[in-house]
Amino acid sequence: MIALFGVVIFLFAFASGRNDKRVISQPQVKFLGENNLFITSKAVSKLLIQNYGGVTNVPKEALALNELEQALKSNPMIKTAEVYVSVSGTLKADIEQKTPIARVSTNASYYIDADGLFMPLSNNYSARVPLVTGYVEKNNLNSVYQVALKTENDAFLKKHVFEIHQDEKAQLFLKLRKCNFLVQLGDVSALDKKINNLKAFYKKALKDQTLKNYSKVNLQFDNQVICTKI
């Protein structure tokens, strides 16, 4: 019995040793969630190879998976990355891309992602998200981000808002599809109340067929909507 147990341990150790020395094959990349790819499988494989020179010729035990994951996460298109090696020696990477919710179009062009962070434009796919115009600084996106996030998560805003504008005084405005008027939000204080007021105004004006009668809709005041007629 002892001899049999010893043989089992030997075979396990032998198999483990062979598995550790197995040479890694060509990387396999899997994207989680979003179907539209801002970064391609080929680009991810290239990142893996660049960060572990000739990754397909590296013995399994020499591969630093954490380092590869960090290298992938440093790419501004990638939100999370998990890198692992299968029993057969295939290097695999599960990738979650960042999700853009607005596109800044000023003297620089880039996305704002769902976490309020910078995300570069992609040559592979262009997201249909609201434009952000005016005076916008890459290191000061908080106000614009709050409005963009609200727009992303609100069915009414997502359907109607195509542009978020921030002026030189950091005052915020919205432009709606098929409407001539400018929506003045002011700052992001009481944002939910302002949006509810906008919905109530829009619903009534749509019913009365007066949406085209206004040049500006001001939401800065509590419990009221101030409209400027054309």
N, C-alpha and C positions, 0 to 999 in steps of 0.2 A: 504493500500500500504506500509506504514511504517512497519507494523507488518510483512508483507510478506518479505520485504527486510531484516528484522532482523532475520527471520527464515533461509533465504539463507546464511547469514553471519555465523549463528550458525552452520549450516550443513557443510559449508566449513571449519570452524575452527575445527569441530569435526573430519571430514575426514582427515584433515592435521595432527591433533594430533595422530590419529590412524596410519597414514602412517609413522610418525616420530618414533613411538614406535614399528613398525614392526621389527621382528627379521630377521637379514640378513641370506640368504640361502647360500649354497655352491657356492664359486666363479666361474664365467665363464670367461675364458680367450680367447681372440681373437688376432691372430697375423696379423699384417698389412703388405702387400707387399710380401717379400721373402717367398717362400714356404718351404724352407729347414730350419728346426728348430735347432738352436744351443742351445736353452734352451726350455724345454718342458712346456706344460700347467701345469703339475703336480708340476714342480719346481716353477713356478710363484705362483700357489695357496699356496704352502708351504711357500714362502716368505711373502705372504699376511697374512697368519695365524700366522707365527712367529712374525710379526711386529704388530699384534693386537690380541694377544693371544686368541685363540678360536673365530676367527672372525665370525663364523657362529652363535654364540650365543650372538652377540653384538647388542643392539638396534640401529636402524638406526640413531637416533639423536646423538648417542655417537661416531659415526665413524668419524675419522679425515682423510678425503680423501687425503688431501695434503700430510700428513705424509706418507700414504701408497704409493702415487706416488713417493715421494722422496726415499722411501725404495727400490722400484723397480728400479728406475733410478740409484741407487748406485751399482746395479749389473753390472759388466763389460761386460755382454752380451747384455744389454738393452740400446738402444739409447733414446727412449721416452716411456712414459707410461701415460695413462689417466685412472683414476679409478673413477667409478661412481656407483650409486645404482639405479636400475630400480624401477618403481612404485610398482612392485610386491615384492620388497625386495631382488632382486638378485644383489649381488655384481659383477660388471663386470670390466674387465681390458682390454684395447686395448693396445697392445704391438708392438712397432717397434724395431726389433733387429738391432744391429750394423751390418755393411757389411764389411767383411774382404776382403782386396785387395792384401795381401801378407802374407806369413808365414815365420817368422824368425826361422831359424834352426841353432843355434850356440850352446853355452853351455846352453842356455835356449830356449824353444820353445813357441811361441805365435804368434798371428796374429797382423798385423797392419790394423786398420779399415779405412774406407773411409774418416775419419776426421784426420787421422794421429795419432790415439791414440792406446794404448795397448788394446788388446782383448785376453783373454785366449783361449786356445784350448777347444773344446767341445767334451765330450764323446758321444754326440748324433749324430753329423754330422761333416764330415771333408770337408772343402772347397777346391776346385781345383783352387789354386791361385799360382803365382810364389813363389819359395823359395827365401829367403834372407839369404845369407851366409857371412862368414868373420868376420870382426870386427864391431859389431853393439851393441850400447848401448841403453837400453830401454828409457832413458831420453834424447836421442839425435837421433831421428829418421827422422829429417826433410829431409835430402838429399835422403835417401832411400825411404821415403814416396813420395817425388816428382816424382821419377822414377816409383814407383809402381802405383801411381795415373795416370801418363801418360800412362803406360802400360794397366791399366784397361780401360781407355777411348779411346784408339787408336786401331782400328780393326787389323792393321798389327801387332803391338806389342803383343796384346792379343792372337793372333793366334800363334806367333812364340816364344815369350820369356817364358822360364821356370825357369830361375834363375837370380837373381840380386846379384852381389857380391860387397862388399865394403872391400878394403884392409886396412892395418894399417895406411896408409896415407890419408884415406878417399877418395881414387880414386874409381870410380864406373865402373863396367863391367857388360855386359849382356851375357848370353848364350842362343842361339837359338836352337830350335828343328831341328834335321836333319842337323846340321851344325857343323863342327869341329872347326871353328874359334871362338875366343873370341872377343867380341865387347868392345872396350875401350871408355867409355864416358868421363872419367876424372871427373870433377865436374859437377854440374847441370846448369852451365851458358850456355846460348844459347841452351837449351835443345831441343826446337822445331826444330831449324836448324840442329842440330846433327841427330835427328831422320829422318828428311827429307833426309839428305845425306845418311843415312843408307838405307832408302827405295830405293833411286835411285841406290845405289851400288847393293843392293840385286836384284833388277829388272834386271839390266844389266848382273850381274853374273849368274843369273838364266837362262837368255836367251842364254848366251854364254856357259853355262854348266861348269862354273869354280868355283862354290861355294866351292867345296871340295879341291881347290888348295891353300887355305889360312889358316894360323894359328892364325892371329890376324888382326882385322880391327879397325884402330884408327880413331876416329871421333873428336879428340881434336882441330884440326886445321880448321880455317875458309875456307869454300868453297872448301874443298878437303877431300878426304878419303885416308888415308895412309894404304896400305895393306902389310902384311908380308906373303910371300909365304912359303909353307911347304918345 
